[in-house]
Amino acid sequence: THHPGSMSALAAARRRACRCSAGGLFKPLRLPARTFCAAPGPEGASPVALQAAARRILEDPDLAARLASTNAAAERHCRPSSEDAAGNVPPSEEETDPAVDEVPQPTSQQMKLYFLHNFIPFIGFGFCDNAIMILAGDYIDAKLGITFGITTMAAAGIGNTISDVVGLWISGFIETIATALGLPAHGMTLPQMELLTIRILKNTSMIAGIILGCMLGMFPLIYPQDWRIWPSRQDVEAAGKYLKEGLSAADPSR
């Protein structure tokens, strides 16, 4: 058994050594060569000599304190150990970091499904955005443009604002319709969707979908004039001008 005092002294010496820099409060210990080097081995001392030195340190508290104050001991106890108690070297951060693991590339079928999952909803977004903007802008231009002196461009801006607000409200409805189409899941993992090629694919599919939707949403522009629900601004201005000219002809004094 080891002396209790030597164990506590050794622990205290180790704590003091971690608080002291090299060559600080304690003088380095120089032990005789015969203590550690009785029979040179691969590391400079035989196992028998090392065991004997360890027993001597445990039995002599003063020797343990002096040994703990040396530069080598302070550096040994103050820096984190690269081995655990069993002598196993812990894996490096690169080995334990899951982000370092290579992410498998998605298959062509997964990429097609992922394209469609982003392409189809944005057709609806583009369609509703352009259609509502044209209809709302035309109505505001015809009804409020002449009354309040709003220009056609200002009416178009107000119509665009209305279409954006409505688009926010019906976005969930559009996504529900796209889901109801029954497209199978693409099956990609989150790390796969973070790949640069997949992010480019996503942006490309959304851009293509919204372009197609906006082109389809311009259908009010080809709507026949005879089928209009309300007269256009040009018709209202022409009717007002005709009425003014008719009144002037009937009453030359005006």
C-alpha positions in Angstrom: 0.0 0.0 0.0 1.0 3.6 -0.7 1.4 6.2 2.0 -1.7 8.4 2.0 0.4 11.5 2.5 2.5 10.7 -0.5 -0.6 10.4 -2.7 -2.1 13.7 -1.6 1.3 15.4 -1.9 1.6 14.1 -5.4 -1.8 15.4 -6.4 -1.1 18.8 -4.8 2.2 18.9 -6.6 0.5 18.3 -9.9 -1.9 21.1 -9.3 0.9 23.5 -8.4 2.8 22.4 -11.5 -0.1 23.3 -13.8 -0.2 26.8 -12.3 3.5 27.4 -12.6 5.3 28.2 -15.8 8.6 26.5 -16.7 11.4 27.6 -14.4 9.0 29.3 -12.0 8.7 28.8 -8.3 10.4 25.4 -8.1 13.8 24.4 -9.1 14.1 21.6 -11.7 14.9 18.2 -10.2 17.9 16.4 -11.4 17.9 12.8 -10.3 20.9 10.5 -10.6 21.1 8.6 -13.9 21.0 5.3 -12.0 17.5 6.0 -10.9 15.9 5.8 -14.3 18.6 4.3 -16.6 19.7 1.1 -15.0 19.3 -0.8 -18.2 18.7 1.3 -21.4 15.8 0.2 -23.5 13.9 1.5 -26.5 12.7 4.5 -24.6 15.9 5.1 -22.6 15.0 3.0 -19.5 14.0 -0.5 -18.8 10.5 -1.3 -17.4 12.0 -2.6 -14.2 13.9 0.7 -13.6 10.7 2.7 -14.4 8.7 0.7 -11.9 11.3 1.2 -9.2 11.4 4.9 -9.9 7.6 5.0 -9.6 7.6 3.2 -6.3 10.2 5.6 -5.0 8.2 8.6 -6.0 5.0 7.3 -4.3 6.9 6.5 -1.1 8.7 9.9 -0.9 6.3 12.9 -0.8 9.2 15.4 -1.1 10.6 13.7 -4.1 7.2 13.6 -5.7 6.7 17.4 -5.1 10.2 18.2 -6.5 9.6 15.9 -9.5 6.3 17.5 -10.2 7.9 20.9 -10.3 10.2 20.1 -13.2 9.6 21.4 -16.7 8.8 18.1 -18.2 6.2 17.3 -15.5 4.5 20.7 -15.8 4.2 20.4 -19.6 2.9 16.9 -19.2 0.1 17.7 -16.8 -0.8 21.1 -18.2 -1.4 20.1 -21.8 -4.3 17.8 -22.7 -3.4 14.2 -23.1 -3.7 12.7 -26.6 -4.5 9.2 -25.1 -7.1 8.0 -22.8 -6.6 5.8 -19.7 -6.6 2.7 -21.9 -3.9 4.1 -24.1 -6.2 4.6 -27.1 -5.6 7.7 -29.3 -8.9 9.5 -29.7 -10.0 10.2 -33.3 -9.2 13.6 -34.8 -11.9 16.2 -35.4 -11.8 15.4 -39.1 -12.6 11.8 -38.4 -15.4 12.5 -36.0 -17.0 15.4 -37.9 -19.9 14.1 -39.9 -19.6 17.0 -42.3 -16.3 15.6 -43.6 -18.1 12.5 -44.7 -18.7 12.5 -48.4 -22.4 13.0 -49.3 -23.6 10.6 -52.0 -24.7 12.2 -55.2 -28.5 12.0 -55.9 -29.7 9.8 -58.7 -31.1 11.2 -61.9 -34.6 10.1 -60.9 -34.3 11.9 -57.6 -33.2 15.1 -59.4 -36.1 14.9 -61.8 -38.6 14.6 -59.0 -36.9 17.4 -57.1 -37.1 19.6 -60.2 -40.9 18.9 -60.5 -41.5 19.5 -56.8 -40.1 23.1 -57.2 -41.2 23.7 -60.8 -45.0 23.0 -60.6 -45.8 25.3 -57.6 -44.1 28.3 -59.1 -46.2 27.9 -62.3 -49.1 28.7 -60.1 -47.3 31.6 -58.3 -46.4 33.2 -61.6 -49.8 32.7 -63.1 -51.7 34.3 -60.2 -49.2 37.1 -59.8 -49.4 38.3 -63.4 -53.1 37.6 -63.9 -54.2 39.5 -60.7 -51.8 42.3 -61.4 -53.2 42.9 -64.9 -56.8 42.7 -63.9 -56.5 44.8 -60.7 -54.4 47.4 -62.5 -56.8 47.7 -65.4 -59.8 48.0 -63.0 -58.0 50.7 -61.0 -56.9 52.5 -64.1 -60.5 52.5 -65.5 -62.4 53.3 -62.4 -60.0 55.5 -60.3 -57.6 56.7 -62.9 -59.9 59.4 -64.4 -61.6 60.3 -61.1 -58.4 60.8 -59.0 -56.0 61.6 -61.8 -54.0 58.4 -61.3 -51.7 57.5 -64.2 -51.7 54.1 -65.9 -48.2 53.3 -64.4 -49.4 54.2 -60.9 -52.5 51.9 -61.4 -50.2 49.1 -62.5 -48.1 49.6 -59.4 -51.2 49.4 -57.2 -52.3 46.3 -59.1 -48.9 44.7 -58.5 -49.2 45.4 -54.8 -52.6 43.7 -54.7 -51.3 40.7 -56.6 -48.4 40.2 -54.1 -50.7 40.4 -51.1 -53.1 37.9 -52.7 -50.2 35.7 -53.6 -49.2 35.4 -50.0 -52.7 34.4 -49.0 -53.1 31.7 -51.7 -49.6 30.3 -51.5 -50.7 27.5 -49.2 -53.6 26.8 -51.5 -51.2 26.5 -54.5 -48.9 24.2 -52.6 -51.8 22.0 -51.6 -52.9 21.7 -55.2 -49.3 20.8 -56.2 -49.2 18.1 -53.5 -52.5 16.7 -54.7 -51.0 15.9 -58.0 -49.5 12.9 -56.4 -45.9 13.3 -57.2 -43.7 10.7 -55.4 -41.2 12.0 -52.9 -37.8 12.7 -54.2 -36.1 10.9 -51.3 -33.2 13.3 -50.9 -31.5 13.8 -47.5 -30.9 17.3 -46.1 -27.1 17.1 -46.8 -27.9 16.1 -50.4 -30.2 19.1 -50.8 -27.3 21.3 -49.6 -25.1 20.3 -52.4 -24.2 23.1 -54.9 -25.5 21.2 -57.9 -28.9 20.5 -56.1 -29.2 24.2 -55.1 -28.6 25.3 -58.7 -31.2 22.7 -59.8 -33.7 24.1 -57.3 -33.2 27.7 -58.4 -33.4 26.8 -62.0 -36.7 24.9 -61.6 -38.2 27.8 -59.7 -37.1 30.3 -62.3 -38.5 28.1 -65.1 -41.8 27.6 -63.3 -42.4 31.3 -62.5 -41.5 32.3 -66.1 -44.0 29.9 -67.6 -46.6 30.9 -65.0 -46.2 34.6 -65.7 -46.5 34.0 -69.5 -49.8 32.0 -68.9 -51.0 34.7 -66.5 -50.9 37.3 -69.3 -54.1 35.8 -70.8 -56.2 38.9 -69.9 -54.3 40.8 -72.6 -55.8 38.6 -75.3 -59.3 38.8 -73.8 -61.7 40.2 -76.5 -62.8 43.8 -76.0 -66.4 42.9 -76.5 -66.3 40.5 -73.6 -64.9 43.0 -71.1 -66.7 43.2 -67.8 -65.9 46.9 -67.3 -64.9 49.5 -70.0 -61.3 50.4 -70.4 -59.9 53.8 -69.6 -59.5 54.6 -73.3 -63.2 53.8 -73.8 -64.2 56.0 -70.8 -62.0 58.9 -72.1 -63.4 58.5 -75.6 -67.0 58.5 -74.4 -66.3 61.6 -72.3 -64.7 63.4 -75.2 -67.6 62.4 -77.5 -70.2 63.6 -75.0 -68.4 66.9 -74.6 -68.2 67.4 -78.4 -71.9 66.6 -78.7 -72.8 69.1 -76.0 -70.7 71.7 -77.7 -72.4 71.1 -81.0 -75.9 71.3 -79.5 -75.0 74.5 -77.6 -72.5 76.6 -79.5 -72.3 79.0 -76.6 -70.4 76.4 -74.6 
